[in-house]
Amino acid sequence: MDFLRNFKKKVESLAFGKSSEKLAEKHLRSKGYTIIETNYRCREGEVDIVARQGDYLVFCEVKARRNKSYGSALEGVTPQKIKKIRLAAAHYIHKKKLQGVDCRFDILTIDKSEDGGIKVELIQNAF
C-alpha cells in the first residue's frame, strides 16, 4: 500500500513539474523571450531554460511549489543551487562558443495556493 501511495505521489510530482515547465516557457514567450533550449544538463549542473531576450542570453531557473510545506518557490533557489546554475551556464557558453555574449540569470517562480490558484513571478537579473 505504501509503495502505491509513494508511486502516485511521485507521478503527481513529475506531472506538476512538467506542467510548470510548460507554463514557464509560455510565460517567458509572452514577455518576449525566445526559448533556445530547455533542461540543459552537464556534469556541473542544470539550467532549466536557456533563452534570448533582446541582446541577452538568459539562463532561467524555474522553481515551482504545490504548497508551502517546504517554503515558497523562491526559497528553493539556494546558494548551492545558484552555484550549480552558474557552473552549468559557463559550461554552456564554452560548449556553444559564446564567449563575450551578454548574459544574465533570471528566476521564474510558480506557487500554487491552497485555493488552486497559481502565482507566477519573473525575477530578471536575479543573481
URLIN-V803673 format. One record per residue. PSI is psi in whole degrees, -180 to 180 (none if undefined). Layout:
{{PSI} {PSI}}
//
This chain:
{{-45} {-38} {-47} {-40} {-45} {-40} {-44} {-43} {-41} {-44} {-43} {-41} {-44} {-41} {-41} {-42} {-44} {-45} {-33} {-40} {-42} {-41} {-41} {-45} {-45} {-43} {-45} {-42} {-39} {-20} {9} {11} {146} {119} {126} {-44} {149} {151} {51} {120} {142} {179} {-32} {-26} {-154} {145} {125} {-48} {130} {127} {172} {139} {111} {-129} {0} {139} {123} {129} {115} {125} {129} {125} {127} {146} {134} {-23} {179} {12} {-37} {21} {-176} {167} {-41} {-35} {-18} {-10} {89} {165} {-36} {-40} {-44} {-42} {-44} {-38} {-44} {-43} {-42} {-38} {-42} {-40} {-44} {-47} {-44} {-47} {-39} {3} {52} {23} {137} {-8} {144} {129} {163} {168} {121} {158} {133} {119} {146} {115} {126} {130} {168} {-29} {5} {-7} {159} {130} {122} {129} {132} {124} {107} {147} {47} {-30} {none}}
//
